[in-house]
Amino acid sequence: MKKVKEYLKKYFVTAMGAMAQGLFATLLIGTILKTIGQYTGLAFLMDIAGYAQGATGMAIGVAIAISLKSDLLVVLSSAVVGAMGNAIGAIINDGAIVGWAKGAKIDPSDVFYSAGPAGAFFAVIIACEVAKFVSKKTKVDILVTPVVTLLVGFGASWLLCPIVAYIMYYLGVFVSLATTFQPLIMGIIVSVVVGMILTLPISSAAICAMIFSPSAYLVAISNGTEEGFLLAGGAAVVGCCAQMVGFAAMSFKENGVGGLISQGLGTSMLQMGNICKNPRIWIPPTVAGAICGPLSTLIFKLKCQGVSAGMGTCGLVGPIGVITEPNQNPALMWTGLILLCIILPAVISVLLTILFKRLGWVKEGDLTLEDK
């Protein structure tokens, strides 16, 4: 059992955390620069954004390989494996796979669905673990290690990525359909679940990058559930903001301005150690998300897609994703962003924390960060 826990931590905490950093350094930074470029007219920022976003798979590969303590040649080769895993997927038509890996589309209604960050995640882990058996074991290591890493990585990508893409396809279809027909319930579910994932030591950004991918958006358009797809993305943004802003506000007394910035613009994951000690401190921001999520889907109709949906106020990527989404009512959008992403999460979380302290559920120091 101890070994199982070690492997789970190694792959789904350490490696996934590294994947999130790879995403942030490329896709997310690219999104921020692209937005600034669009609003300022600085074309070179949009050029940089294009290069950054194009390197997403490679950055994920390198980040995961480093987190797994791989040798240098394995790390460098993992850049290629990450690119393959991120790009390979399946061609899907009406819910069925009609083309494996990265074949050519035959029918105009075919949709190519890439495995994205999840594909890169699994392919790189497999390639790195196999490559460890040959790395630095021969006199021609400079040839053997890259070849083995690339061959294993390609095999893993070719076999697994279409399956991953298929799962992501149906997950995206479910979220789009459910939000279209039950915006109240799905507003609560999406906001709470994605927000909690953001606080957990796994990557909400990577998960949203897959669920709300461009391919998923095309499928939603073809199914007539485009509105539900975008509203679910907006609810995800609100849920993430609720966690980050909520924890930043309710712990301001203990952590000061430094804690406010590190949690509000960084990550609520910093509170994970305190949550393990007293899980009740997680209730206020989660309740805030449950309240703000349906307000977003039903009243303010905030819309978002892609990786931005899982970022919250981290670098303001979430709000930027909402702002750049077209066909929204500007007044409702800005009011919703300010109210649902900042004011309500802060107020609800602080009030509930005060109540919990009076009930004895939360004590002074329960929200103090170790390195504030």
N, C-alpha and C positions, 0 to 999 in steps of 0.2 A: 504493500500500500504506500509505503514511503517513497519507493521508486516511482510509482505512478504520479504522486504529487509533484515530485521533482521534475518529471517530464512535462506535466501539465503546466507548471510554472515556467519551465524553460521555453516551451513553444507558444503557449497562449498568454503569457504575461510578458516575458522578456522579449521574445521574438516579435510578438504583435506590437509591443511598445516601440520597438525599433522600426517596425513597418510604419507606424504613425509618424515617427520622425522623418522617415524618408518621404512620406506623403507631404508633410508640412514644408520640407525644404524644397519641394518641386511644385506639386500641383497646387497647394494652398498659397504659397508665396507667389506663384504664377497668377493665381486668381486675383490676389490683392494688387499686384503690379498691373495686370490687365485692366482692372477697374480704375485705378489711378490714371492709367494711360488714356482710357476712354473719356474720363471727365476733364483731363487737363490738355488733351490733344498731343501728348508726348509720345510719338510713335515708337521711339526706341524702347520704352517700357513695355509696350505690347509685343515687340520683337523678343525682348528678354523673356516675357511671360510664355511665349510660344516655345522657346527652347526649354524653359524650366518644366513646363507641362509635358513636353515630349520626352523628358528624361525620367518620368515618374517610375516606370518599371525598373530602370537601372538603379535608381536611388534606393528603391525598396530592396532590391537584391543585395546591394552592398551593405545596407543597414542591417538586414537580417543576418547576413554572413558574419559581420563583425560581432553582432550580439551573441552568435553561437561560437565565438572564439575560433573562427576558421583561420587557416593560414592565408598568407597574402595572395597567392595564386588562386586559391578558392574564392577569396573575396572579390578579386578582379573578374574572375569568370562568372561569378554570381550576378554581376551587372547584366551580362547577356541573358542569363537564365531568368532574371527578374523581368527583363524586357519581353522575353518570350511568353512567360506566364501571364504577364499583364495583357498581352495582345491576343493570344490564342483563345478561342472559345468555340462556339457552335452557331450554325445557321439554323434558325428556328422559323417554322411557318405554321401558324394556327396551333401553337402549343406542342408541335412535334419537331424533333431534330431531323433536319433533312440534309445537313452537311456537317461532317465532323472536323474538328480543329479549325483550320482557317481556309476552307475551300471557297470556291467562287459561287456567288449567288446566281441561281438559275431563274427563279420566278421573281417578278417585281415586288411581290408581297413578302418575300423572304426578308428576315431581319438577322443581321449578324450580331450576336451577343457575346462580347468578350468576357472572360473570367475576371478581368481587372485585378485589383490588388489581392483578392483572395486567391486567384490563380497563381500570382507571383509568390504569395506567401507559402503555399504548399509546395510548389515546384522548387523554390530555393531551399527550403528546409530539407527536402529529400535529397537534392543534389549535394548540399553541404555535408550531410551526414554520410552519404556514400563516399564522397570525395575524401573524407577523413581517413578512409582505409588505404588510400594510395598516396596521399599527400606526404611528401618528403620520405617516401619509402623506396624510391629508385634513384639511379644516377641521372636519369633523364626526366626528372621531376617537372622541369619547365615545359615538357611536352605532354607527359602522361596526365598530370593533374588537371590542366585546362580541358584536355580532350574528354576525360572521364566526367568532369563537372558538366560540360556542355552536353554531352550525350545523355547523361542521366537526367539533366534538367529538361532537355527536349522531350525525352521519353515521358517524364512525369507530366510535362505540360500537355503533350499530345493526348495522354490517357485521361488526365484529371480535369483539365480546364473546360472541356465541353460539358462535363458533368456539373462542375461548379457553376458554369454559365446557365445551365438548365435550371438548377436550383434557384439561382438569383432571378431568373426569368419569372418563375412561378411566384417567388416571394414578392417581386415587384408588381406582378399582376394582382395578387391578393391585396396588397396594400392599396393599390389604385382603386380596385373595385370596392373594397370595404369602405374606404374613405368617401368614395362617391355616394354610396347608399347609406352610410352611417357616419356622417361627419362628427357627430357629438361623441359617440363611443370611441371612434378611431382617433379623434383629437386627444382624448385622454390617454389612450393606450400608447400611441406613437410618442407623444410628448414625455410620458413617464418612462417608458422603456428606453428610448434613445437617450434621454437625460441621465438615467441611471447607468447606462453603458458608458457614457462619457466620464462619469465619476469613477467607475470601476477601472482597474488597470488593464483594460483592453481598448481597442480603438473604435470609437463611434464614427470617426471620420472615415475609416476604411470601410466600415459596414454601410454607411450612407453612400459612399462612393460607388458601391455595388448595387444597392437597392434603388438609388435614384440616379443611375447612370444614364448617359445619352441614349443607349440602346433601350433601356426601360422606358424612357420618355417616348421614343418612337412607337413602342408597343402600346403604351397608354393612349397615344393619339389614334392608333389604328383601332383600339377597342372602344374609343369614345369615352375614356376615363381620364383624359388629360387633366381636367380640373381637380379630380380627387388625388391624382399623383402629385401635383404641385402643392395642394393644400396639406397633404401628408408631410411633404418636405418642409413646409412652413411650420407645422406643428413640431417637427423634429428640432428645428432651430429654436423655437420657443422653449421646449423642454430642456435643451442644453443650456440656454441662457438662464433658465430658472435655477439650475443647479449651480452654475458659476456665480451668478449675481447673488443668489440666495445665500450661499456659503460665505461669500465675501462680505455681505451686509451683516449677517447674524454673528460673524466672528470678528467684526471690526474692533470691538472693545478689547479682545485678547490680542489681536494681531496687528492693529493699526493700519497705517497707509500702505506699508509694504505688503501685508497680507491681503489688503483690498485689491491691490494691483496684481499680485501673483495669482490670486484666485479668480478675480474678475476679468482679467485679460490674459491669464495664463491657463490654469486648469484647476477644476475642483477636485481632481485626483489627489491633490495634496492633503485632503482631509481623510483619505482612505484609512490611514493608521488610526485616526480618532474614531472613525466609523466602526472599525473592528472592536475598539474598546467599549464604545457606547453607540449601538446602532440607531438609537432614538434620535440622534442629531441629524440623521438622514431624512427624517420625516418632514420637517418644514419645507426644504426646497423641493421635495418630491410632491408634496401637496400643492405647492405653488405651480409646479408644472402641470398637475392634474386640473387645476383651475384655469390656467392660461391657455393650455392646449386647445380645448374646445372653443374658447373665446376667439382663438385665431382661425379655426376652421369654419366657425359659424358666423362670426360678426366681422372681424377685420380682414379675414381671407388673405392672410400672408402666404406668399408662394415662394418656393425655393426648390432647387434640384441639385444633384451632384454632391460632391464632398462637402460643400459649404453647409449642407443640412445638418451635419454631425459635428460642427465646430463651435457653435454657440458664440460667445463673445471673445473667444480666443483670437487675438489679433483683429477682432471685429469682423472675422471672416463670415460668420453666420448672417449678421445684419447686412453685410455687403452683398452676400448671395441673394438676399431678399430684395435689396434695392435694385440690383441689376436684372432681376426677372421682369420682363415686359408685361404689358396688359394688366396693370394693377391700378387701383384708384389711389393716386398719390396721397390724398388727405388721410384715407383709411390706413394706408401702408405706414406712413410716418407716425400716425397716432398709435397704431398697433405696435410698431417697433419700440417706441418710447414706453408705452404702457405695459406691454406684455413681456418685453425683454429686459426691462430695467426696473420700472417703478413697482409694479405688482409683485414680482418675485422678491424684491428687497423688503417691501412692507409686510407681505404675508409671512416670509421667513422670520423676520425680526419679531413680529407679534407672536407667532407660534413658539419661538424660542423663549420669549418672556413668560408665556404661559407654562411651558415645560419646566422652566426653572422654578416657578412657583409650585408646580406639582412635584418637584424633586426628581424629575426625569433627566434633567440636564443640570450639571454643576459648573461652577466657574472653573475654567481650565480645560473643559472637555473639547473645546474648539481651538485650543492653542496649537499652532504649527511648531514643529520642532525647529525648523530653520526659517523663521519669518523675515 
